[in-house]
Amino acid sequence: MVKTKFLIHWELSPDKELKNLAEVTKGLPNVKGVKVLESYATPTTPVWGVTLVEADSEEALFSYFFGFVLRVPGMFSKYFLLPSLPTEKAIEKLLKQ
């Protein structure tokens, strides 16, 4: 089974704090087929961050992602969900075009 890595770039709504995100993530169940590889947040206001996940399928990724979005409407002011490769591989692919 091919696993795909996705980069989620997110920004909390200005009225939310990192502790709000921590409260939400505590209660979320694990989603079968999705593994969180890394997650980082900034000390800025608004808080923004990136999360790198590995997913077995698009359906699993949607279940994981919408768990956050639907659980607390208005938590995020922006988010981007993108397939990703290590930079070296991305450059290699680009140069073959």
Secondary structure by P-SEA (a helix, b strand, c coil): cbbbbbbbbbbccccccaaaaaaaaaaccccccccccbbbbbccccccbbbbbbbccaaaaaaaaaaaaaaccccccbbbbbbbccaaaaaaaaaac
